[in-house]
Amino acid sequence: MGEFDLIRRYFARPNSAAASVSVGIGDDCAVLQPTPGMQLCVSSDMLVEGRHCLSTVDPVRLGHKSLAVNLSDLAACGAKPLGFTLALSLPHVDEAWLAGFAQGLFALADAHGCPLVGGDTTRGPLNICITVFGEVPTGQALLRSGARAGDELWVSGTVGDARLALEAFRGSLALTTDAFDAARLRMEQPTPRVGLGLALRGIATSAIDISDGLLGDLGHVLRASGVGARIDTHIAINLIAINCSQICQKSISEDTNLLDFVLAGGDDYELAFTAPAHQHAAVRAAGVSSGTRITRIGNITAASGVQLVDANGQARPDLYASFDHFA
């Protein structure tokens, strides 16, 4: 199968149903038509085999995750998806793998009205790069730079489970079968919080998606906003869905602490966001309307840095480091 046969068979689809796409796959450039009064939001993410995904991952789940990590960036900006491009490097043509990958990719794309509008394929190590396009009303994008002292700090969904799955794959701990299946699903098939991002427009003051670890990604917000944060660790620990009883006792060492996975786990693709205290009810309503669990884990402070405190208000040491591709 040649390159263009591969594209036609697995990735070419009609874009006529998408009002945002004037010209899709089949020309030198896609032509997108943003809604009047909207600004474009653009984000790219790359998944490299051996670095971001395992060779054993189900291709359906990999297709889903490849787009999900990009949609998560749009969610963090409060943007509505318009379309995406796919650059795909493959070591060889595997038709069963391609069919599964395309299935997972397009199932999520269709769920969010986000058509594939172009891209490229080539031979090489497995590498998946997606660029996603979205739109947001002018001046209403959720940014990292808007957090203010006194804001409440919130997190969507569950955080830390994906890292538990990774450690189980590495053999550093053992999970019960049900816990491993649930954690693996969170790692391989994350849920982009697009609906929540849209619902938070005009309410949240800042937002970021959690990809490299909660504390590390929150740090980007704090630096961009010139503020600090106080995190209630006895509340944050409840962000993880897996509990100690689901970790096989023989694999628990004295220094095993689920808070490590919550604060520095990564691969969660949830949203961390801030909002004024007087918007508390509106934030709760945004969670309900988007069908998303949300948890207030602390507050934004005027003093720089992050203060971790326990249930008694006592400071805890910050010994947590998030993922860094080049560290």
N, C-alpha and C positions, 0 to 999 in steps of 0.2 A: 504494500500500500504506500503510495506517494504522499508527500506533505499535503497537497491540496485535496486529495481524496480523503485523507484523515480529517481535515477541517470540515469538508462537506458532510462526511458521514456522522461525525460526533459533535460538531460545534456550530455548524451553520443552522440558524433558525430564523423564521420570519420575524421582523421587528415592527410590523405594521400596527400592532396593537399598542405600542408604546408611543404616546404623543411626544415624548421627549426626543425620539430618535428620528431624524429626517433621513439619514443614510446610515445603514449599519454595515454588517460584514459584506465584503465583496468589492470594496473600493479602497483607494490608497489611504483615506482617512474616514473615520466616522464623522457624521455631522449631527450634533446634539442641539436641541432647541430648548434652553431653559425657559421657565415661566417668567413673563414680565414681572419685574420687581424683585426677582430672586438673584442671589449670588451663588456662584459655583463653589462647591467644596470638593477637593480632589485628594485622594490618599492612595499610596502604594504599599504593599506588603509582599514579602518573598518567603516562601517555604522551601527549605533545602533539605533533602533526604539526609538523615544522619545528624542534622542539627536541629531541625524543627519537627521532624516526623520520622517514624520508624518504618523500616521496609515491610513490616508485617501489618501495617495499618490497612483496614478495609478501604478500598478505593472510593466507595460511596461516602464514607465518613471523611476521607481526605478531600474529596470534591467539595463537600459541605464546609469543612473548616477553611479551605483556601479562600472562599468568599466570605465566610463568617468573620474572619479576622479583619477584613476590610470594611464590612458593614458595621463592625463595632466602632471603627474610627468615625464613620458618619454619625453613628448614634451619639458619640461623645460630643459632636458638634451640633446636635439637634437637627441634622440634615435628612431630607427625604431622598432615597436612592433614585438615580436616573438611569444608570447603566454602568458597565464595566468592560475592561479589556483583559485578555488573558495571554501571557507569554509563557509558553510551556516547553521545557527541554526534557526530552525522553531518551533513555539509552537505546531503546528499540521500540517497535510498534507491537504493543500487546493489546489485542482487540478486547479481551475480557476486562482488562484493567481500564481501558479507555471508556468502555460502556459504563462501568461502575462509577468512575470518576465523573463523567458527564451527568449521570443520573443524580448523584449527590449535589453537584454544582448547580444544576438547573432546578432541582426541587427547591433549594433555598432561594435562588434567583427569582423564580416564579412567585414564591411566597411574599417577596418584598417588591415585586414589580420592577425588577432591576435586570434588564436584558443585556446579554453579551453583545458588544458592538464592534469588536475587532481584537487584534492581537497578533501573535506570531508563534510558530512552532519550529523546533530545530532538534537535531540529535545531540545528545550530551548527557551528563549526569542529571538525575531527576531534580528539577528546579521549577517551581511554580511561582510566577509573579503576576499579581492582579493589581490593576489600577481601577479604582472605583470613583464614580462621579455622583455627586448629590447636589441638592439645592436647598437654600435656606433663605427666608425673607431678609432683605438687606438690613444689616446691622443687628440681626438676631442670633447669629451663630454663637453657640456656647464655646468659650475659649478657656484656656488655662490661666489667663491673667486677670480674671474677675473676682477671685475670692477676697473677702473682706473680713477683718477681725469681728467676731461675734456671729459669723455665719455658722450654721450647723453643718457637720460633715456626714455624708451619707454614702452607703455602698449598696449596689443592687445584687440580688441573687446570692449565690454561695461562692466562697473564695477559699482556696487551699486544696480542694479535692483533686484538681489536675496534678498538682505537685505530688500528692500521695500516690497517685497512679504511676507517675514517673519513678518514684522511689521503689515502688513495688516491682516495676520492670527492671530496675537496676539491681534488685535483690537485697536492698538495704533494709526492707521491712516486708512483712507478709500481711495481707488483708484477707478477711473472710471473702468467700466467693461473691456474695451479693455486694459487699463494699467495693471490691475490686472492679466489678462490672459497672457500678455506678460511677466510680471515680474515673475509670477509663472512658466512659461515655462523656464525662465533663471535659476530659483532656482532648478527645478526638472529635467531638461534635458540640462545640460551645454554642450558646444561644446569643446572637447579637441583639442588644437591647434597643433596637431602632425605635420601637413604639414608645419606650420610656423617654428616649432622647427627644422625640417630637413633643411629648407631653410636658417636658421640663422647659421648653422655650418660654421665655418671659418670667420664669420662676427661679431656675438655678442661676447662680452667678458665675460658676465655672464647672468644668467637667473634664474627665480624662478616662480613657478605657484602660483597664488593668491587664496588661500583657506581660510585664516583666516583674511583677510583684507589687502588692498594695503600697508599701512604704516607698519603694523606689519611684513608682509612677506618681504617687501623691507629692513626692518631692519636686517633681517638675511643676506642678501647680503652685506649690508654696514659693518656689523661686521666681516663677513668672509673675506671681501676685505680690511678692514682697511681704509675705506673712508666714506664720507658723501654725502648728496644729497641736491639739491635745486629744489623744486617743484613749478611750476607756477600754482597756484590754479585756476586761471581764465581759464586755459586750461584743467586742470584735471576735473573740474566740468562738462565738456562736455563728459566725459567718460560714464556718466549715460544716459540711453535711455529714462527713464521716466522723465517728467518735471513737474514743479509745477502746471501747468494747469490741469494735469491729477490726481492730488491729490485733493479730495473733500475739498472745502474750510473749512467746519466745523471741519475738522480734523487737520488743520494746526495751530500749536501753534506758539508763537513768536519765539521760539528757534528751529523751524523746519528748517533744513539746509541740502539741498541735498548733500553738500560736506561731511557731516558726513557719508552718505551711501557710497560715493565713496572711501573715505580714510580709513574707518574702517568697511565696510560692511561685507565682507566675502562671501564664497560660490560662488565665481565668476568663478574660474578655468580658468582665463585668464593668459597670461604670462606678467611678468614685466621683462624687459631685458635692457642691456646696450650695447652700441657699440661706437667705436670712431667716432668723428664728420666727419672724411674723408670717413666714410662708410655710410653716410646718404643716398646716392642714392641707395646703395646696400641693405640697410634695407628696403627702400621703395619698391624696386624690389621684395624682399622676401615677403612682404605683398601682393603685386599684384599676384605673382606666386602661393601663397598658398590661395588666395582668402580671405585674412584676413584683416580687418580694423586695422590699427595701428596708435598710436598717440604719438608724442613726448611731454612729460609732464615736462621735466626739464633736469638737468645735474648732473653729479657726481662731488663732490668737494673734495679737499684734507682735509678740516676740517671735523671732525667727527660730527655725528648728522644730523638731517633733518631740513632744513630751508624752511618754507612755505612762499611764497610771492604772493602778489596780482598783478593786472595788472599794477600798478604803481611802482612795485618793493618794496613795503612796506611789512615788515614782519607781518605775521599773527601768532597768538598763536597756538601752537600744543596741542590740548586738546583731541586728538583722541586715543582710545584704541582698539586694535584688539581682536579677539576671542581667548580665552584660555580655554582648556577643564577643567583645575583644578583651575582657578581663582575664 
